[in-house]
Amino acid sequence: MGLSRNILLWASENQYLLKHVPNYRFVRSALNRFMPGEELDDAVGAARTFQGNGIPTVFTFLGESITDLSEAVKVRDHYIALLERIAREKLDIEVSVKLTQLGLDLSADHAYENFKALAIKAKELNNVVWIDMERSNYVDATLDLYRKARKDYSNAGVCLQSYLRRTKKDVESLIGGSPMIRLVKGAYNEPADIAFPDKEDVDKNYFELSTILLKAIRDHGARAAFGTHDTDLLGKIMKVAGDLGVPKENVELQMLYGIKANEQKRLAGEGYNVRVLISYGKAWYKWYVRRLAERPANVGFVIRNVFSK
């Protein structure tokens, strides 16, 4: 793992920086590259534009590790209202939530009840709720909750991370049940015995997992979404999909708002199922710095904003 990525991941958890950095005007300006704004209306406006271009979206209301269950209830109610608005305004938007934002740190039972309320509402409105994966110590609890939810709610999906050494076993344990899995690389600072420290190994594992998931699409009716902006890796995945006979419309690519927008349009134009992940909310600092850590070259964009003022 590169030094710059390590520094950024450390910065994402530093409490002093968390308190002060969001107040810097140049940081808030650079943030616009990765999210259309802090308010829900900002996200909805962006989603309408994407939908007009034939690209649906996924929304995340930023936040994690709440410290009071009353906060989790507010998050749950926010997502329920969002799902109702999506249906009312006939928008093609799915939602994605962190379980620690629903109270997982405080009570697994409460987190499940909050998530179940979202899954029920989404199922009622013919929509989908994804579970974001957080750092490695949450994987077992997250997958336990996901498996429990999937018994009654086939509209629940979960995110898995290719940088974790355990993920191949996790994928293999899920594919027989026609799961919904979003595969990403991972954006937390983990020890080498838990996560691959080298990008080459993370990419290799991502490709191996993608091949397993493409076979699961073909053989088990799974839904898999490939969350990466690595065009070389995507090219390999698309070739395997073609070799396996997986139609383009079943190859789902989930890419972040503001990252390789032209590539998103190109892939959608070629018939691939592209969704853009849009985040919003005021609790953006940790998420934002982890996005920079995924591609430290993005720091240059922030620096250019400093000197352009």
For each residue, the residues with C-beta under 8 A, 3 or more apart:
1: 5 6 197 198 199
2: 5 6 199 296
3: 6 7
4: 7 8 296 299
5: 1 2 8 9 293 296
6: 1 2 3 9 10 189
7: 3 4 10 11
8: 4 5 11 12 289 290 292 293 296 299
9: 5 6 12 13 187 188 189 289 290 293
10: 6 7 13 14 189
11: 7 8 14 17 289
12: 8 9 189 285 286 289 290 293
13: 9 10 18 189 286
14: 10 11 17 18
15: 18 19
16: 19 20
17: 11 14 20 21 285 289
18: 13 14 15 21 22 285 286
19: 15 16
20: 16 17 23 24
21: 17 18 24 27 285
22: 18 27 28 284 285
23: 20
24: 20 21 27 28
25: 28 29 309
26: 29 30 302 305 306 309
27: 21 22 24 30 31 302
28: 22 24 25 31 32
29: 25 26 32 305 309
30: 26 27 33 301 302 305
31: 27 28 34 35 284 288
32: 28 29 35 36 37
33: 30 258 298 301
34: 31 256 257 258 259 279 288 291
35: 31 32 38 42 43 257 258 278 279 280 284
36: 32 42 43 45 46 257 278 280
37: 32 41 42 43 280
38: 35 42 280 281 282 284
39: 42 43 280
40: 43 44 61 82 280
41: 37 44 45
42: 35 36 37 38 39 45 46 280
43: 35 36 37 39 40 46 47 59 278 279 280
44: 40 41 47 48 85 89 91
45: 36 41 42 48 49
46: 36 42 43 49 50 57 257 278
47: 43 44 50 51 57 59 91 93 278
48: 44 45 51 52 91
49: 45 46 52 53
50: 46 47 53 55 56 57 276
51: 47 48 54 55 56 57 91 92
52: 48 49
53: 49 50 265 268
54: 51 268
55: 50 51 264 265 268 274 275 276
56: 50 51 92 93 94 275 276
57: 46 47 50 51 92 93 94 275 276 277 278
58: 93 94 95 96 130 254 275 276 277 278
59: 43 47 82 93 94 95 96 278 279 280
60: 95 96 97 98 132 277 278 279 280
61: 40 75 78 79 82 97 101 279 280 281
62: 279 280 281 282 283 284 287
63: 66 75 98 101 281 283
64: 98 100 101 134 283 286
65: 100 101 105
66: 63 69 71 72 75 100 101 102 103 105 106
67: 71 105 106
68: 71 72 106
69: 66 72 73 103 106 107 110
70: 73 74
71: 66 67 68 74 75 103
72: 66 68 69 75 76 101 102 103 106 110 111 114
73: 69 70 76 77 114
74: 70 71 77 78
75: 61 63 66 71 72 78 79 97 101 102 114
76: 72 73 79 80 102 114 117 118
77: 73 74 80 81
78: 61 74 75 81 82
79: 61 75 76 82 83 95 97 118 121 129
80: 76 77 83 84 117 118 121
81: 77 78 84 85
82: 40 59 61 78 79 85 86 95
83: 79 80 86 87 95 118 121 122 125 127
84: 80 81 87 88 121 125
85: 44 81 82 88 89 91
86: 82 83 89 91 93 95 125 127
87: 83 84 90 125 126 127
88: 84 85
89: 44 85 86
90: 87
91: 44 47 48 51 85 86
92: 51 56 57
93: 47 56 57 58 59 86 127
94: 56 57 58 59 127 128 129 130 275
95: 58 59 60 79 82 83 86 118 122 127 128 129 130
96: 58 59 60 129 130 131 132 159 277
97: 60 61 75 79 101 102 115 118 129 130 131 132
98: 60 63 64 101 102 131 132 134
99: 102 103 104 111 115 131 132 134 138 141 142 145
100: 64 65 66 103 104 105 111 134 138
101: 61 63 64 65 66 72 75 97 98
102: 66 72 75 76 97 98 99 110 111 114 115
103: 66 69 71 72 99 100 106 107 110 111 114
104: 99 100 107 108 111 138 141 142 145
105: 65 66 67 100
106: 66 67 68 69 72 103 110 111
107: 69 103 104 110 111
108: 104 111 112 141 144 145
109: 112 113
110: 69 72 102 103 106 107 113 114
111: 72 99 100 102 103 104 106 107 108 114 115 145
112: 108 109 115 116 145 148 149
113: 109 110 116 117
114: 72 73 75 76 102 103 110 111 117 118
115: 97 99 102 111 112 118 119 129 131 145 149 156
116: 112 113 119 120 149 153
117: 76 80 113 114 120 121
118: 76 79 80 83 95 97 114 115 121 122 129
119: 115 116 122 123 129 149 152 153 155 156
120: 116 117 123 124 153
121: 79 80 83 84 117 118 124 125
122: 83 95 118 119 125 127 128 129 153 155
123: 119 120 126 127 153 155
124: 120 121
125: 83 84 86 87 121 122
126: 87 123
127: 83 86 87 93 94 95 122 123 155
128: 94 95 122 155 156 157 180
129: 79 94 95 96 97 115 118 119 122 153 155 156 157
130: 58 94 95 96 97 156 157 158 159 180 182
131: 96 97 98 99 115 142 145 146 156 157 158 159
132: 60 96 97 98 99 159
133: 138 139 142 158 159 160 161 184 186
134: 64 98 99 100 138 142 188
135: 138 188 190
136: 139 164 188 190 194 195
137:
138: 99 100 104 133 134 135 141 142
139: 133 136 142 143 164 166 170
140: 143 144
141: 99 104 108 138 144 145
142: 99 104 131 133 134 138 139 145 146 158
143: 139 140 146 147 158 170 174
144: 108 140 141 147 148
145: 99 104 108 111 112 115 131 141 142 148 149
146: 131 142 143 149 150 156 158
147: 143 144 150 151 174
148: 112 144 145 151
149: 112 115 116 119 145 146 152 153 156
150: 146 147 153 154 156 177 179
151: 147 148
152: 119 149
153: 116 119 120 122 123 129 149 150 156
154: 150 178
155: 119 122 123 127 128 129 180
156: 115 119 128 129 130 131 146 149 150 153 180
157: 128 129 130 131 179 180 181 182 223 225
158: 130 131 133 142 143 146 174 179 180 181 182
159: 96 130 131 132 133 181 182 183 184 227
160: 133 164 167 170 171 181 182 183 184 209
161: 133 164 167 183 184 185 186
162: 167 183 184 185 186 202 203 205 206 209
163: 185 186 190 195 196 202 205
164: 136 139 160 161 167 186 190 194 195
165: 193 194 195 196
166: 139 169 170 194
167: 160 161 162 164 170 171 205 209
168: 171 172 205 208 209 212
169: 166 172 173
170: 139 143 160 166 167 173 174
171: 160 167 168 174 175 181 209 212 213
172: 168 169 175 212
173: 169 170
174: 143 147 158 170 171 177 179 181
175: 171 172 179 212 213 216 220 222
176: 220
177: 150 174 220
178: 154 216 220 221 222 223
179: 150 157 158 174 175 216 222 223
180: 128 130 155 156 157 158 222 223 224 225
181: 157 158 159 160 171 174 213 222 223 224 225
182: 130 157 158 159 160 224 225 226 227 254
183: 159 160 161 162 206 209 210 213 224 225 226 227 228
184: 133 159 160 161 162 187 227 228
185: 161 162 163 202 203 206 227 228 294
186: 133 161 162 163 164 190 195 202
187: 9 184 290 291 293 294
188: 9 134 135 136 195 290
189: 6 9 10 12 13
190: 135 136 163 164 186 194 195
191: 194 195
192: 195 196 197
193: 165
194: 136 164 165 166 190 191
195: 136 163 164 165 186 188 190 191 192 202
196: 163 165 192 201 202 205
197: 1 192 201
198: 1 201 202
199: 1 2 202 203
200: 203 204
201: 196 197 198 204 205
202: 162 163 185 186 195 196 198 199 205 206
203: 162 185 199 200 206 207 230 233
204: 200 201 207 208
205: 162 163 167 168 196 201 202 208 209
206: 162 183 185 202 203 209 210 228 233
207: 203 204 210 211 233 236 237
208: 168 204 205 211 212
209: 160 162 167 168 171 183 205 206 212 213
210: 183 206 207 213 214 224 226 233 237 240
211: 207 208 214 215 240
212: 168 171 172 175 208 209 215 216
213: 171 175 181 183 209 210 216 217 222 224 226
214: 210 211 217 218 224 237 240 241 244 246 251
215: 211 212 218 219 244
216: 175 178 179 212 213 219 220 222 224
217: 213 214 220 221 222 223 224 246 250 251
218: 214 215 244 245 246
219: 215 216
220: 175 176 177 178 216 217
221: 178 217
222: 175 178 179 180 181 213 216 217
223: 157 178 179 180 181 217 252
224: 180 181 182 183 210 213 214 216 217 252
225: 157 180 181 182 183 252 253 254 275
226: 182 183 210 213 234 237 251 252 253 254
227: 159 182 183 184 185 253 254 255 277
228: 183 184 185 206 233 234 255
229: 255 256 259 260 263 295
230: 203 233 234
231: 234 235 260 263
232: 235 236
233: 203 206 207 210 228 230 236 237
234: 226 228 230 231 237 238 253 267
235: 231 232 238 239
236: 207 232 233 239 240
237: 207 210 214 226 233 234 240 241 251
238: 234 235 241 242 251 272
239: 235 236 242 243
240: 210 211 214 236 237 243 244
241: 214 237 238 244 246 248 250 251
242: 238 239 245 246
243: 239 240
244: 214 215 218 240 241
245: 218 242
246: 214 217 218 241 242 250 251
247: 250 251
248: 241 251 270 271 272 273
249: 271 272 273
250: 217 241 246 247 273
251: 214 217 226 237 238 241 246 247 248 272 273
252: 223 224 225 226 272 273 274 275
253: 225 226 227 234 264 267 272 273 274 275
254: 58 182 225 226 227 274 275 276 277
255: 227 228 229 259 260 263 264 274 275 276 277
256: 34 229 259 276 277 291
257: 34 35 36 46 276 277 278 279
258: 33 34 35 261
259: 34 229 255 256
260: 229 231 255 263 264
261: 258 264 265
262: 265 266
263: 229 231 255 260 266 267
264: 55 253 255 260 261 267 268 274 276
265: 53 55 261 262 268 269
266: 262 263 269 270
267: 234 253 263 264 270 272 274
268: 53 54 55 264 265 271 272 274
269: 265 266
270: 248 266 267
271: 248 249 268
272: 238 248 249 251 252 253 267 268
273: 248 249 250 251 252 253
274: 55 252 253 254 255 264 267 268
275: 55 56 57 58 94 225 252 253 254 255
276: 50 55 56 57 58 254 255 256 257 264
277: 57 58 60 96 227 254 255 256 257
278: 35 36 43 46 47 57 58 59 60 257
279: 34 35 43 59 60 61 62 257 284 287
280: 35 36 37 38 39 40 42 43 59 60 61 62
281: 38 61 62 63 284
282: 38 62
283: 62 63 64 286 287
284: 22 31 35 38 62 279 281 287 288
285: 12 17 18 21 22 288 289
286: 12 13 18 64 283 289 290
287: 62 279 283 284 290 291
288: 31 34 284 285 291 292
289: 8 9 11 12 17 285 286 292 293
290: 8 9 12 187 188 286 287 293 294
291: 34 187 256 287 288 294 295 298
292: 8 288 289 295 296 298 299 302
293: 5 8 9 12 187 289 290 296
294: 185 187 290 291 298
295: 229 291 292 298
296: 2 4 5 8 292 293 299
297: 300
298: 33 291 292 294 295 301 302
299: 4 8 292 296 302 303
300: 297 303 304
301: 30 33 298 304 305
302: 26 27 30 292 298 299 305 306
303: 299 300 306 307
304: 300 301 307 308
305: 26 29 30 301 302 308 309
306: 26 302 303 309
307: 303 304
308: 304 305
309: 25 26 29 305 306
